[in-house]
Amino acid sequence: MRYLKSLSQKEVCADSFIRQVQYSQITDGKVEPSISTLEKPGSVFEVSISAFFNADELEGELNLPMMQKIKND
């Protein structure tokens, strides 16, 4: 999703008030985020949190696991 919006990991973290280490752990699949944590980048990406689970809401995005959709690389 970051690439669809042309955002860096740093920009997503700053705009969503998530620490960069936490974001990295989420995208690397090391931790499972809470719903409230998912809402933060969801607002930056201008999508509902269901977009992390439903590929139909993403332009050209494959039906990947949520962590892969917000993955930083």
Secondary structure, 3 states (H helix, E strand, C coil): CHHHHCCCHHHHHHHHCCCHHHHHHHHCCCCCCCHHHHHHHHHHHCCCHHHHCCHHHCCCCCCCCHHHHCCCC
